[in-house]
Amino acid sequence: MPKVVSTRRPQHKPKLGQHFLNSDSFAAQIVDALGDASQNTVLEIGPGRGAITSLLSTRARRLIAVELDRVLAAQLRLQFGMSRNVEVIEADILSIDFDSLFGPKPGLGRPGMDLKPQPARVVGNLPYGITSDILLRLFEYAKYFETLVVMVQREVADRIAAEPGGSEYGMLSATAQLYARVEKLFTLPPGAFNPPPKVHSTVLRLTLEPKQEELGVAGDGFIDFLRLSFGQKRKTLWNNLKTGFKEASLRQALAEAKIKPSARAETLSLEQSAALYRALHREGHGS
């Protein structure tokens, strides 16, 4: 059953010395934020010692817990060995083959049958060093998910939820808000974990509502365009984009989108970025 793409580790390898959630009340709040999962598959990222897993095992129709630490994965298999709805996968979440895990299974097709998968829900405490990598991978496979309830470092949560115009708005903000409605739910103090980390953690709920079609930017190109736009934080939009587009085309597209060349990417709404992207990709505006 090929559920892991490879055994590679992410470039920023997360520390295996985790900070384990040790607050029953916060664990309950996190699970409650997922809503009624009795008819859903839930993917748990980094279950650790199983504080959230224990609650989900009695609420979710199917629970898939992905744990990188070999010892913790073995302990979880023992703990939930009698729970038929719980599956523990020892793997790096960045290497999981979501098509294999959630996609239609070969041989199940029948004429007239709807094979659209039932979207899963995701919960987890995302390691700081690879928070962006994990979110971007989940967004890449957004068709399989409907709700993400994730714990991230408070400062990262502020960036994800930031509005255009502020200094915290950046590539992560734009991408998250392109794919989802972002809600900051509550913040956990260091004392909610064992051992206590040096930072606060904020729980976010991301409700998947991809906006690419609505904005007229379907396909993978818009993400690359955003990445180029935010390439050098201190540079203007003009200076970032001229590395990928002809100056005449860029000048014309900026005029069409009514955006000043001196503007910075963080001042643009998604609608403005999409308008500029569309103008650049009309006939004769290519790079």
Salt bridges, closest charged atoms under 4 A:
ASP32 OD1 - ARG59 NH1 2.76
GLU87 OE2 - LYS3 NZ 2.65
GLU87 OE1 - ARG62 NH2 3.23
GLU90 OE2 - ARG70 NE 3.24
GLU146 OE2 - ARG121 NE 2.64
ASP158 OD1 - LYS184 NZ 2.78
GLU183 OE2 - ARG181 NH1 3.63
GLU183 OE2 - ARG205 NE 3.00
GLU209 OE2 - ARG181 NE 3.29
ASP224 OD1 - ARG227 NH1 3.05
GLU256 OE1 - ARG282 NH1 2.70
GLU256 OE2 - HIS285 NE2 3.32
